[in-house]
Amino acid sequence: MEKSTEINQDFVKTLKRIENDHKPQTDTVRIKSYLLNWFKNNAQENSYEVLINNVLENYIRHQTES
C-alpha cells in the first residue's frame, strides 16, 4: 500500500511554525549621534540598523581571523 504524497487541508492544519534560532535579540545601545547619522545617511538598500549589524559582524569576523 503506497502512501499519498498529496498535500491536503488536513495536512496543512497539522503544520507547526518552526522559529528561527538565529532571530536577533533586541537590546539598547547608546551610539554617538554623529555615528548614528552617518549610518542613517549611508544605508542604501538596507536599514541603518542592518548596516550597523553588518559592520559589527564583519569587525568581529576580522578580529577572530587575525
Buried (B, 14 or more C-beta within 10 A) or exposed (E): EEEEEEEEEEEEEEEEEEEEEEEEEEEEEEEEEEEEEBBEEEBEEEEBEEBBEEEEEEEEEEEEEE
